[in-house]
């Protein structure tokens, strides 16, 4: 189990690296994170009979303790981190690997996804009550994985030393106790205070969980490793826990960051030929799909929060949003609506993905209280109506004839995924007046008449090798090479024999 002294300490990438390392040793490996809070999600298979296998019985009428109906397969959501960890392990990602996903919609409200499916009844429960309701299903998912795989690499969340949450914790302490996992505690030394973070976390852990710690890990180190002495030795004298690894700062490790905007700094490899401004509204989602753009030589990414950030941009992208109407209101308050309109009026490319597509239309209509009513930006003659049902599916499509800057996409097959509320259709009044959009993928993607504005529901556009090459002439770094490099890193920097000792029967 990989625990951390804080969010952003490096748990996700270390767990991914360990998944790959142990898979290369010939073990059947799966990742697990009991509860994830992230708006970066992926669509994965739902195992058949979920409800009936995990918690159904008695007089529940074929539903589990939180009202989940018995399933027969299908697709659901998990956090992106566990999706990539499963791929690194050579396992098929599924909802058991992240049974509880919280998708923040506001500072005090999250959508609750249990075993891949949205559960409004759970979202209405207080935090402590929710934990007790879902723990039996979380434990059952973990038990099921333990039967199927030789080794489970568990990722914690935040810090296990949040003493205000320990009574209701189901992702750190309870999982550690339930599995009696061999635990690593990782900290980000680049932030400073690493030894204090490790010691303080150790000191606040309950005795039984503290006894499960097998080693500390210093992450994102740069400089002369000799300067660390005698810190690790003194820390071991205080705690009895050895420092098993000092991992280097990997600026381009190739995995998207799980939390927040993954890189606020503007940069590009080589001479800049294209600047892409991505609108960074407060509830942007699925931003991990833009990771491949970071690796395109000569492409500069800018996270735009004010109109000045869009000046000089060749492209503007409106990404997905977990709160489309609220993010659209924020966008207007910043004056970014005018910047986007001016960019489009000059014939420059504008791309809207999922919630971004919905914003580009004429109106958001919400009679069910799902997201909110709002006028759109009016760059596509479309209208979106929100409904309680949520679309969650993997999709394969083929572009029709595309015009303008998107012409290179014409005829290309594309693979991606959809996660959205709402159905988008032509605006009836505008369509009747002849203001038509060009539907380049039926019910999934539209262009404006001028050809420079494209909106689509499909996430993962830039993760498709054919699309990336068509638009930029670039080739993505293969994910398998990314995973191998991570495994090579931990193999090189952990104390000899430590990784094998952690997985020994």
C-alpha positions in Angstrom: 0.0 0.0 0.0 1.3 3.5 -1.0 0.4 6.1 1.6 1.4 9.8 1.3 2.1 12.6 3.7 -0.2 14.9 1.6 -2.1 15.1 -1.6 0.3 15.5 -4.5 3.2 13.6 -2.7 3.5 11.1 -5.6 1.3 8.2 -4.5 -0.4 7.8 -7.9 2.7 7.6 -10.0 4.6 5.5 -7.5 1.6 3.0 -7.4 1.7 3.0 -11.2 5.4 2.3 -11.3 5.0 -0.6 -8.7 2.2 -2.1 -10.8 4.5 -2.3 -13.8 7.5 -3.5 -11.8 5.6 -6.4 -10.2 3.9 -7.3 -13.5 7.3 -7.6 -15.0 8.2 -10.1 -12.3 5.4 -12.4 -13.7 2.8 -11.6 -11.0 -0.9 -11.0 -11.8 -1.2 -7.4 -10.5 -4.2 -5.1 -10.0 -4.5 -1.6 -8.5 -7.0 -0.5 -5.9 -8.1 2.8 -4.4 -11.1 2.6 -2.2 -12.2 6.2 -2.6 -11.0 8.7 -5.1 -11.9 12.4 -5.4 -11.3 13.6 -8.9 -13.0 14.9 -12.0 -10.6 12.9 -14.1 -12.4 9.7 -14.9 -12.3 6.9 -17.5 -15.0 4.6 -18.8 -14.4 0.9 -17.9 -16.4 -2.3 -17.9 -18.9 -3.1 -15.2 -18.5 -6.8 -14.1 -21.7 -8.7 -14.5 -24.0 -9.1 -11.5 -22.4 -6.4 -9.5 -25.3 -5.8 -7.2 -26.2 -9.4 -6.6 -22.6 -10.4 -5.9 -21.6 -7.6 -3.6 -24.1 -7.1 -0.8 -27.4 -8.3 -2.1 -29.6 -10.5 -0.1 -32.3 -10.8 2.5 -35.4 -8.7 1.7 -33.5 -6.1 -0.3 -35.2 -7.3 -3.5 -32.0 -7.9 -5.4 -30.2 -4.7 -4.4 -27.2 -4.1 -2.2 -27.1 -2.2 1.1 -27.0 1.1 -0.7 -29.7 0.3 -3.3 -27.6 -0.9 -6.2 -29.6 -3.0 -8.6 -28.1 -6.3 -9.7 -26.2 -5.6 -13.0 -25.5 -7.5 -16.1 -22.3 -5.8 -17.3 -22.2 -2.5 -19.1 -19.8 0.4 -18.5 -19.1 2.7 -15.6 -16.5 5.2 -14.3 -13.3 5.0 -12.3 -10.6 7.6 -11.5 -8.1 8.0 -14.3 -5.2 7.1 -12.0 -6.5 3.6 -11.4 -7.2 3.2 -15.1 -3.6 3.9 -15.9 -2.4 1.7 -13.1 -4.4 -1.2 -14.4 -2.9 -0.7 -17.9 0.6 -0.6 -16.3 -0.2 -3.9 -14.6 -1.4 -5.5 -17.8 -4.9 -5.9 -16.2 -8.2 -4.9 -17.7 -9.5 -1.8 -15.8 -12.8 -2.3 -14.1 -14.9 -0.6 -11.4 -13.7 -2.8 -8.6 -10.3 -1.1 -8.8 -11.9 2.2 -7.6 -15.3 1.4 -6.1 -16.0 4.9 -4.9 -15.4 8.0 -7.0 -16.3 11.5 -5.8 -16.6 14.1 -8.5 -16.6 17.6 -7.1 -19.4 19.8 -8.4 -18.9 22.7 -5.9 -16.8 23.4 -2.9 -19.2 21.6 -0.6 -20.9 19.1 -3.0 -19.7 16.1 -5.0 -21.4 13.6 -7.3 -21.0 10.1 -5.8 -20.2 7.2 -8.2 -20.3 3.8 -6.6 -19.1 0.8 -8.6 -19.1 2.9 -11.7 -22.6 4.3 -11.4 -23.9 7.6 -10.1 -25.8 7.3 -6.8 -27.8 10.5 -5.9 -29.0 8.9 -2.6 -25.4 8.6 -1.3 -24.6 12.2 -2.3 -27.4 13.3 0.0 -26.0 11.5 3.0 -23.6 13.1 5.6 -20.0 12.2 5.1 -19.7 9.9 8.1 -22.9 8.0 7.4 -21.9 7.5 3.8 -18.7 5.8 4.8 -20.5 3.1 6.8 -23.0 2.5 4.0 -20.4 2.0 1.3 -17.7 0.1 3.3 -19.2 -3.4 2.8 -19.2 -2.9 -1.0 -15.7 -1.4 -1.0 -14.4 -4.4 1.0 -16.2 -6.8 -1.3 -14.6 -5.3 -4.3 -11.2 -5.6 -2.7 -11.9 -9.2 -1.7 -12.9 -10.0 -5.3 -9.7 -8.6 -6.7 -7.6 -10.5 -4.1 -9.1 -13.8 -5.3 -8.4 -13.0 -9.0 -4.9 -11.5 -8.7 -1.6 -12.4 -7.0 -0.8 -8.9 -5.8 -2.8 -5.8 -5.2 -1.1 -2.4 -5.2 -3.3 -0.1 -3.0 -3.2 3.6 -3.2 -4.2 5.8 -0.3 -5.7 9.2 -0.5 -4.4 12.5 0.9 -2.8 11.7 4.2 -3.6 8.9 6.7 -2.8 11.3 9.5 -6.0 13.5 9.0 -7.0 12.9 12.6 -10.3 14.6 12.1 -11.3 12.0 9.5 -9.9 8.9 11.1 -13.1 7.7 12.6 -14.8 7.5 9.2 -11.8 6.8 7.0 -12.3 4.1 4.4 -9.4 4.7 2.1 -6.3 4.8 4.3 -6.5 3.3 7.8 -9.5 1.0 7.3 -8.0 -0.5 4.1 -4.6 -0.9 5.7 -6.1 -2.7 8.7 -8.4 -4.8 6.6 -5.6 -6.0 4.3 -2.7 -5.9 6.8 -0.9 -4.4 3.8 2.9 -3.7 3.7 2.8 0.1 3.6 5.1 2.7 2.1 4.9 6.3 3.1 5.9 8.8 0.4 6.6 12.5 0.7 7.5 15.3 -1.8 11.0 16.5 -0.8 10.9 19.2 -3.4 8.3 21.1 -1.3 10.7 21.2 1.7 10.1 19.9 5.2 10.1 16.2 4.0 11.6 14.8 7.2 9.1 16.7 9.4 6.2 15.5 7.1 7.3 11.9 7.4 7.9 12.0 11.2 4.7 13.9 11.9 2.6 11.5 9.8 4.2 8.5 11.5 3.6 10.1 15.0 -0.1 10.7 14.3 -0.8 7.2 13.0 -2.6 4.7 15.3 -0.1 2.2 16.7 -1.5 -0.8 14.7 -1.2 1.0 11.4 2.2 2.5 12.3 3.4 -1.1 12.7 2.5 -1.8 9.1 4.9 0.7 7.7 7.8 -0.9 5.9 9.6 2.1 4.6 9.7 5.8 3.8 10.1 7.1 0.3 11.5 10.6 -0.6 10.1 11.7 -3.9 11.0 14.4 -6.4 14.6 14.8 -5.1 17.1 16.9 -7.1 20.6 17.8 -6.2 23.4 16.0 -4.3 22.0 12.9 -2.5 24.9 13.1 0.0 23.3 16.2 1.5 20.5 14.1 2.8 22.7 12.4 5.4 22.3 12.1 8.3 18.5 12.8 7.9 17.4 9.2 6.9 19.5 7.7 9.7 18.1 10.1 12.3 14.6 9.4 11.1 15.1 5.7 11.5 16.4 6.2 15.0 13.3 8.1 15.9 10.8 5.8 14.2 12.4 2.5 13.5 11.3 2.9 9.8 14.0 2.8 7.1 14.1 5.1 4.1 13.9 2.7 1.2 14.2 5.0 -1.7 15.1 8.5 -2.8 13.3 9.0 -6.2 14.5 11.7 -8.6 12.3 14.6 -9.8 10.9 13.4 -13.1 9.6 16.4 -15.0 8.4 14.5 -18.1 7.4 11.1 -16.7 4.6 10.9 -19.1 1.6 10.3 -16.8 -1.0 13.0 -16.3 -1.2 14.4 -12.8 -4.3 13.3 -10.9 -5.2 16.5 -9.1 -5.7 20.0 -10.6 -4.1 21.6 -13.6 -1.1 19.4 -14.2 1.3 22.2 -15.2 0.7 25.9 -14.7 3.9 26.8 -16.4 4.0 27.6 -20.1 6.6 25.6 -22.0 7.4 23.7 -25.1 10.1 21.4 -26.4 11.9 23.1 -29.3 10.9 26.2 -31.1 7.3 27.1 -30.6 5.1 26.8 -33.7 1.7 26.4 -32.0 0.2 27.9 -28.8 -2.9 26.2 -27.4 -4.8 28.0 -24.7 -7.0 25.7 -22.6 -9.7 27.6 -20.6 -9.1 26.6 -16.9 -12.5 27.1 -15.3 -12.9 26.0 -11.7 -14.6 22.7 -12.4 -12.8 21.6 -15.5 -12.8 17.8 -15.9 -10.9 15.1 -17.7 -7.9 17.4 -18.2 -5.7 14.3 -18.2 -6.6 13.8 -21.9 -4.4 16.8 -22.8 -1.2 15.1 -21.5 -0.2 14.1 -25.1 -0.1 17.7 -26.1 2.6 18.4 -23.5 4.9 16.0 -25.5 4.4 17.6 -28.9 7.6 19.3 -29.9 7.0 23.0 -30.5 3.6 23.1 -28.9 3.1 25.4 -26.0 0.2 24.9 -23.6 -1.3 27.8 -21.7 -3.9 27.4 -19.0 -6.2 30.5 -19.5 -7.9 32.1 -16.6 -8.1 35.7 -18.0 -8.3 37.2 -21.5 -4.6 38.1 -21.5 -3.8 34.4 -21.4 -5.5 33.9 -24.8 -3.5 36.7 -26.5 -1.4 35.1 -29.3 -3.0 31.7 -29.0 -3.4 29.7 -32.2 -6.0 27.5 -30.7 -8.5 27.9 -27.8 -9.9 24.7 -26.2 -12.9 24.6 -23.9 -12.4 21.4 -22.0 -15.0 19.3 -20.1 -16.7 20.6 -17.0 -18.3 19.1 -14.0 -20.5 22.2 -13.6 -21.1 23.5 -17.1 -23.5 26.4 -16.3 -21.5 27.5 -13.3 -18.2 27.4 -15.2 -19.8 29.3 -18.1 -20.9 32.0 -15.7 -17.3 32.1 -14.3 -15.9 32.3 -17.9 -18.2 35.3 -18.6 -17.2 37.0 -15.3 -13.6 36.9 -16.3 -14.3 38.4 -19.8 -13.1 35.2 -21.5 -16.3 35.0 -23.5 -15.3 38.1 -25.5 -11.8 36.7 -25.9 -13.1 33.4 -27.3 -15.6 35.2 -29.6 -12.9 37.5 -31.0 -10.6 34.5 -31.6 -13.4 32.7 -33.5 -14.3 35.8 -35.4 -10.7 36.0 -36.7 -11.1 32.5 -38.1 -8.8 30.8 -35.6 -9.6 27.3 -34.3 -11.8 26.8 -31.3 -12.4 23.3 -29.9 -15.1 22.4 -27.3 -15.1 19.0 -25.7 -18.1 17.7 -23.8 -19.0 20.5 -21.4 -17.0 22.8 -23.7 -19.2 21.7 -26.6 -22.3 22.5 -24.6 -21.0 26.0 -23.8 -20.3 26.7 -27.5 -24.0 26.3 -28.3 -26.9 28.8 -28.1 -28.4 27.6 -24.8 -28.3 25.2 -21.8 -31.8 24.1 -20.9 -32.3 22.4 -17.5 -35.9 21.6 -16.4 -34.7 18.9 -14.0 -32.3 20.9 -11.9 -29.3 18.9 -13.0 -26.8 21.7 -13.9 -28.5 25.0 -14.6 -30.0 27.1 -17.4 -27.8 29.5 -19.2 -27.3 31.2 -22.6 -24.4 29.7 -24.5 -21.6 31.4 -26.3 -23.5 31.2 -29.6 -20.6 29.9 -31.7 -22.5 26.7 -32.8 -26.3 26.7 -33.6 -27.0 24.0 -31.0 -29.0 23.6 -27.8 -28.3 21.2 -24.9 -31.1 19.9 -22.7 -30.0 18.3 -19.4 -31.6 15.1 -18.1 -31.2 13.0 -15.0 -29.7 10.1 -17.0 -26.0 10.1 -17.5 -24.2 8.9 -20.6 -21.1 6.8 -19.7 -19.7 4.8 -22.6 -16.6 4.1 -24.7 -17.1 5.1 -28.3 -15.6 4.5 -31.7 -16.6 6.8 -34.5 -15.3 8.1 -37.8 -15.1 11.8 -38.8 -17.0 12.8 -41.9 -15.8 15.6 -44.2 -14.3 18.3 -42.0 -13.5 21.8 -43.1 -11.0 24.6 -42.3 -8.3 23.8 -39.7 -9.9 20.5 -39.0 -9.8 19.2 -42.6 -7.0 16.7 -41.7 -9.5 14.8 -39.5 -11.7 14.0 -42.5 -12.4 10.2 -42.7 -10.3 9.4 -39.6 -11.5 6.8 -37.2 -11.3 7.9 -33.6 -11.6 6.1 -30.3 -12.6 7.8 -27.1 -15.2 7.9 -24.3 -18.2 9.8 -23.3 -19.1 11.0 -19.7 -21.9 13.6 -19.7 -25.4 14.7 -18.8 -27.4 16.3 -21.5 -28.3 15.8 -25.1 -27.2 18.3 -27.7 -29.3 18.9 -30.9 -29.7 21.6 -33.5 -31.4 24.8 -32.3 -34.8 24.6 -34.0 -35.2 28.3 -34.6 -31.7 28.9 -36.0 -31.8 25.7 -38.0 -35.1 26.8 -39.6 -33.4 30.1 -40.7 -30.6 28.2 -42.4 -28.0 28.7 -39.7 -26.9 25.1 -39.8 -23.9 23.4 -38.3 -22.0 20.7 -40.2 -22.4 17.4 -38.3 -19.1 15.7 -38.7 -19.9 12.7 -36.5 -23.6 12.0 -36.0 -24.8 13.1 -32.6 -21.2 13.5 -31.4 -19.5 16.4 -33.3 -20.4 19.5 -35.1 -18.6 22.4 -37.0 -19.8 25.9 -37.6 -20.4 27.1 -41.1 -17.1 28.9 -41.3 -15.3 25.6 -40.3 -13.1 26.9 -37.5 -15.2 26.0 -34.5 -15.5 22.3 -33.7 -17.4 20.8 -30.8 -17.6 17.2 -29.8 -18.7 14.9 -27.0 -15.8 12.5 -27.4 -13.1 12.6 -24.8 -9.6 11.3 -25.6 -9.2 13.0 -29.0 -5.5 13.7 -28.5 -4.8 10.3 -27.1 -5.7 8.8 -30.4 -2.4 8.4 -32.3 -4.0 9.0 -35.7 -5.6 12.2 -34.6 -2.4 13.5 -33.0 -0.4 12.8 -36.1 -3.1 14.3 -38.5 -3.3 17.6 -36.5 0.3 18.1 -35.5 2.4 15.5 -37.4 3.4 14.2 -34.0 3.7 10.7 -32.6 2.7 10.1 -29.0 5.1 8.4 -26.6 3.7 4.8 -26.2 2.1 4.3 -22.8 4.0 1.0 -22.5 7.3 2.9 -22.8 6.0 5.3 -20.1 5.2 2.5 -17.7 8.5 0.7 -18.3 10.4 3.9 -17.6 8.6 4.3 -14.3 9.3 0.7 -13.3 13.0 1.2 -14.3 13.1 4.3 -12.0 11.9 2.5 -8.9 14.0 -0.5 -9.6 17.1 1.7 -9.8 16.4 3.8 -6.7 14.9 1.5 -4.1 17.3 -0.2 -1.7 18.4 -3.6 -3.2 15.9 -6.3 -2.4 13.4 -4.0 -0.8 10.7 -4.3 -3.6 11.0 -8.1 -3.6 10.7 -8.2 0.2 7.5 -6.2 0.0 5.8 -8.7 -2.3 7.2 -11.9 -0.7 4.5 -14.4 0.5 
